[in-house]
Amino acid sequence: MLTTKQRKYLRALAHHLDPVVRIGQHGLTTGVAAETLRALASHELIKVKIDAEGAARKQLAGELAGTTQSEVVGLVGKIVMLYRERDEDPTIELPK
């Protein structure tokens, strides 16, 4: 679990990032989950654009985080930020 301080730090790091994965009208598919896993393995911190309305965005963000064993750092509009530390050679050092 991430602390509030760590989430704030990760949101600041994610500010300049562009979304690398998009969840479209078909929702969370195995292809989307696989691409998200690849992106998290490469970058640790990614943005995902969710083309859904209202509460469905929050639900999809939670499902995607659960599927990929990542943490939701933040949800702003249609963009969700996800973080998962690499098992080997992590590049992001979180504050304590």
Secondary structure by P-SEA (a helix, b strand, c coil): cccaaaaaaaaaaacccccccccccccccaaaaaaaaaaaaccccbbbbbccccaaaaaaaaaaaaaaccccccccccbbbbbbbbcccccccccc
